[in-house]
Amino acid sequence: MLTGLTILFVGGDARQIEVINKCVEMDATVRVVGFDRLESPLIGVSHETLTPGLLAGADVVVLPVMGCDDHGVISAPFSTGEVVIRNEMFAAIREGVLVYTGISKSFLKKMSMEYGFRLIELLERDDVAIYNSIPTAEGAVMMAIQNTDITIHGSSCIVLGIGRTGFTLAETLKGLGATVKVGVRREDHVARAVQMGWKPFATTDLALYAGEIDLIFNTIPTMIVTAQIISKLPRQAVIIDLASAPGGTDFRFAEKRGIKALLAPGLPGIVAPKTAGIIIANSLCQSIMEEFHIRGDEE
């Protein structure tokens, strides 16, 4: 249980609601900012206005999956106004306090270094990333179906990168009857691709495989689907880029050539916010219990 801990949630989308509810169930004292526009009110929480005093009183601070931008603006779709944590507010967070987010940009990391709070990026955890790869793969398939006039079954697909997301996606596409080629950079990934029944190739040779492809799914967060690659694609090909913004595709050239290219980061929160929220909630609560040395069998 999280009895005795004060957890402050600042902003967040539908995923965060699942996390909030989980913390309430585990008997934490839960305070929230940025949830005043919900159709169904949250039970067991106190709605607050963001102040330095509120931050100073928190044992744990939970930010949205995307943290905040370089001006401290926090995504709060359920708020009637803008939610911003300014520098002086970060200074109010006690040294050593846990501040959770999904992924953080340079500004948030800088604030952590400057003011001494402990920044924990949940999406960097293997368990969260692997679980999240399931709704990501389903969302990518959904986008492919919506944006093509062919079936996945029998299509020719390329998956670039077989990390945690690419692996699940490649297996999902294969299960739907697609021919799956995977672009890899490491010899162990070549071996894994062969073992899984995919067709591996070096990402540096992508141009050699671009001429007869229906769908490209990119998970690599560096420019890889370049103008040179796009110029070789069939007109009906579709690119679905799952990497963090700005992605790894030359979207300008794709538009110029008439190739449909879609940037689609954060699919779990779009296609399955409840499932994605439960994944984050379980990981967050487990992490808090570990950090505060709370025994799991005390629940």
Salt bridges, closest charged atoms under 4 A:
ASP13 OD2 - ARG15 NH2 2.76
GLU18 OE2 - LYS274 NZ 3.41
ASP59 OD1 - ARG94 NH2 3.24
ASP126 OD1 - ARG164 NH1 2.54
ASP127 OD2 - ARG125 NH2 3.07
ASP188 OD2 - ARG186 NH2 2.56
GLU291 OE1 - ARG118 NH1 2.78
ASP297 OD2 - ARG295 NH2 2.25
